[in-house]
Amino acid sequence: MQTKDYSREDLDYHQSENNYTLSIPKKFLSAKDVKVMKKDPDGSFSDANVEIRDEENSILIITTVPIDIRLEVLDEA
């Protein structure tokens, strides 16, 4: 499994929808290949309450609050 961390500053705020998004280039991924974790105040990670959309060229992560994110890319079995 591979991980990549994103800070809340990496998120784009959309005032009209009142949400934050992070767009990840798809390349060889699909939404089912990723797991999104949020960074807790103690530095650990837990499941993030986000929406994951499979777009044409990217995976879009949508959250209602700005959070630090860890993206876990699941290895193929």
Backbone as CSV, one residue per row, in Angstrom:
resi,resn,N_x,N_y,N_z,CA_x,CA_y,CA_z,C_x,C_y,C_z
1,MET,0.841,-1.171,0.000,0.000,0.000,0.000,0.891,1.240,0.000
2,GLN,0.486,2.228,-0.785,1.196,3.496,-0.837,0.336,4.559,-0.166
3,THR,0.997,5.542,0.455,0.258,6.641,1.073,0.811,7.970,0.575
4,LYS,-0.064,8.955,0.536,0.344,10.316,0.208,-0.468,11.240,1.092
5,ASP,0.227,12.164,1.738,-0.442,13.103,2.636,-0.699,14.436,1.936
6,TYR,-1.845,15.020,2.255,-2.225,16.337,1.753,-2.644,17.181,2.947
7,SER,-2.216,18.427,2.966,-2.625,19.317,4.055,-3.925,20.017,3.672
8,ARG,-4.568,20.594,4.654,-5.826,21.309,4.389,-5.609,22.454,3.412
9,GLU,-4.384,22.964,3.301,-4.087,24.023,2.346,-4.148,23.530,0.900
10,ASP,-4.043,22.230,0.691,-4.126,21.652,-0.657,-5.568,21.578,-1.168
11,LEU,-6.534,21.722,-0.271,-7.937,21.624,-0.653,-8.410,22.924,-1.293
12,ASP,-9.297,22.802,-2.271,-9.899,23.969,-2.917,-11.276,24.199,-2.310
13,TYR,-11.534,25.449,-1.891,-12.835,25.791,-1.312,-13.773,26.274,-2.407
14,HIS,-14.997,25.767,-2.385,-16.020,26.164,-3.349,-17.160,26.807,-2.579
15,GLN,-17.208,28.128,-2.630,-18.197,28.866,-1.844,-19.625,28.526,-2.263
16,SER,-19.868,28.362,-3.550,-21.229,28.090,-4.017,-21.770,26.758,-3.500
17,GLU,-20.904,25.755,-3.363,-21.322,24.458,-2.827,-21.028,24.323,-1.337
18,ASN,-20.282,25.279,-0.795,-19.867,25.248,0.609,-19.166,23.933,0.952
19,ASN,-18.177,23.568,0.122,-17.394,22.374,0.402,-15.954,22.574,-0.069
20,TYR,-15.132,21.598,0.264,-13.717,21.595,-0.099,-13.461,20.362,-0.954
21,THR,-12.619,20.509,-1.967,-12.320,19.368,-2.822,-10.816,19.213,-3.009
22,LEU,-10.445,17.990,-3.320,-9.077,17.657,-3.690,-9.180,16.761,-4.911
23,SER,-8.539,17.164,-5.986,-8.570,16.397,-7.222,-7.237,15.677,-7.381
24,ILE,-7.316,14.359,-7.524,-6.121,13.523,-7.681,-6.108,12.990,-9.110
25,PRO,-5.019,13.204,-9.871,-4.974,12.638,-11.226,-5.174,11.127,-11.180
26,LYS,-6.017,10.641,-12.056,-6.416,9.235,-12.019,-5.290,8.286,-12.420
27,LYS,-4.646,8.544,-13.518,-3.605,7.672,-14.057,-4.091,6.234,-14.059
28,PHE,-3.631,5.408,-13.120,-4.011,4.002,-13.121,-4.928,3.662,-11.953
29,LEU,-5.562,4.671,-11.380,-6.412,4.456,-10.210,-7.885,4.558,-10.563
30,SER,-8.708,4.038,-9.673,-10.134,4.329,-9.701,-10.533,4.587,-8.255
31,ALA,-11.728,5.098,-8.038,-12.152,5.458,-6.683,-12.129,4.258,-5.747
32,LYS,-12.353,3.062,-6.273,-12.368,1.882,-5.407,-10.968,1.490,-4.938
33,ASP,-9.935,2.076,-5.526,-8.552,1.751,-5.174,-7.992,2.627,-4.060
34,VAL,-8.765,3.614,-3.592,-8.239,4.535,-2.601,-9.072,4.530,-1.324
35,LYS,-8.398,4.827,-0.232,-9.041,4.988,1.065,-8.574,6.332,1.607
36,VAL,-9.513,7.118,2.128,-9.177,8.454,2.616,-9.234,8.452,4.132
37,MET,-8.142,8.905,4.743,-8.042,9.003,6.201,-7.861,10.472,6.565
38,LYS,-8.323,10.860,7.753,-8.100,12.231,8.223,-7.105,12.196,9.364
39,LYS,-6.320,13.261,9.467,-5.330,13.358,10.533,-6.012,13.885,11.787
40,ASP,-5.882,13.147,12.862,-6.466,13.528,14.146,-5.511,14.465,14.895
41,PRO,-6.019,15.200,15.898,-5.169,16.134,16.650,-3.928,15.487,17.274
42,ASP,-4.010,14.198,17.623,-2.858,13.531,18.240,-1.853,13.011,17.210
43,GLY,-2.123,13.262,15.905,-1.193,12.829,14.867,-1.524,11.486,14.261
44,SER,-2.484,10.764,14.844,-2.894,9.486,14.268,-3.891,9.745,13.131
45,PHE,-4.284,8.700,12.441,-5.223,8.821,11.328,-6.436,7.938,11.568
46,SER,-7.596,8.428,11.152,-8.836,7.655,11.246,-9.628,7.860,9.959
47,ASP,-10.659,7.049,9.775,-11.474,7.155,8.562,-12.055,8.549,8.422
48,ALA,-11.972,9.086,7.226,-12.506,10.428,6.952,-13.920,10.306,6.404
49,ASN,-14.774,11.221,6.808,-16.142,11.272,6.315,-16.152,12.154,5.069
50,VAL,-15.821,11.555,3.922,-15.715,12.291,2.668,-16.480,11.557,1.574
51,GLU,-16.766,12.276,0.513,-17.341,11.674,-0.684,-16.221,11.516,-1.696
52,ILE,-16.165,10.348,-2.335,-15.145,10.095,-3.353,-15.862,9.896,-4.683
53,ARG,-15.523,10.731,-5.666,-16.155,10.634,-6.983,-15.126,10.213,-8.021
54,ASP,-15.542,9.294,-8.863,-14.731,8.842,-9.986,-15.031,9.749,-11.177
55,GLU,-14.150,10.705,-11.460,-14.327,11.613,-12.589,-13.609,11.018,-13.806
56,GLU,-13.713,11.687,-14.934,-13.122,11.159,-16.165,-11.604,11.005,-16.066
57,ASN,-10.918,12.066,-15.605,-9.448,12.030,-15.560,-8.889,12.131,-14.154
58,SER,-9.757,12.138,-13.152,-9.277,12.306,-11.784,-10.237,11.655,-10.796
59,ILE,-9.760,11.571,-9.574,-10.584,11.146,-8.452,-10.803,12.392,-7.613
60,LEU,-12.058,12.712,-7.348,-12.402,13.922,-6.623,-12.824,13.561,-5.206
61,ILE,-12.149,14.158,-4.232,-12.468,13.951,-2.823,-13.163,15.207,-2.330
62,ILE,-14.347,15.039,-1.737,-15.161,16.177,-1.298,-15.406,16.072,0.198
63,THR,-15.165,17.174,0.912,-15.395,17.230,2.351,-16.050,18.565,2.699
64,THR,-16.808,18.584,3.782,-17.483,19.825,4.181,-16.619,20.680,5.100
65,VAL,-15.552,20.104,5.639,-14.643,20.844,6.513,-13.207,20.655,6.030
66,PRO,-12.351,21.657,6.191,-10.963,21.490,5.772,-10.225,20.573,6.749
67,ILE,-9.656,19.505,6.221,-8.930,18.540,7.060,-7.626,18.151,6.369
68,ASP,-6.658,17.718,7.175,-5.452,17.111,6.618,-5.820,15.684,6.238
69,ILE,-5.413,15.281,5.043,-5.837,14.002,4.471,-4.639,13.104,4.216
70,ARG,-4.823,11.824,4.464,-3.871,10.796,3.995,-4.635,9.921,3.007
71,LEU,-4.107,9.828,1.816,-4.689,8.993,0.780,-3.926,7.674,0.759
72,GLU,-4.634,6.580,0.969,-4.024,5.251,0.917,-4.433,4.598,-0.390
73,VAL,-3.436,4.219,-1.175,-3.682,3.541,-2.444,-3.525,2.048,-2.186
74,LEU,-4.620,1.328,-2.374,-4.623,-0.093,-2.094,-3.925,-0.843,-3.213
75,ASP,-3.078,-1.782,-2.828,-2.381,-2.592,-3.823,-3.346,-3.613,-4.386
76,GLU,-3.131,-3.949,-5.668,-3.964,-4.981,-6.274,-3.613,-6.326,-5.680
77,ALA,-4.629,-7.152,-5.511,-4.415,-8.488,-4.926,-3.864,-9.439,-5.945
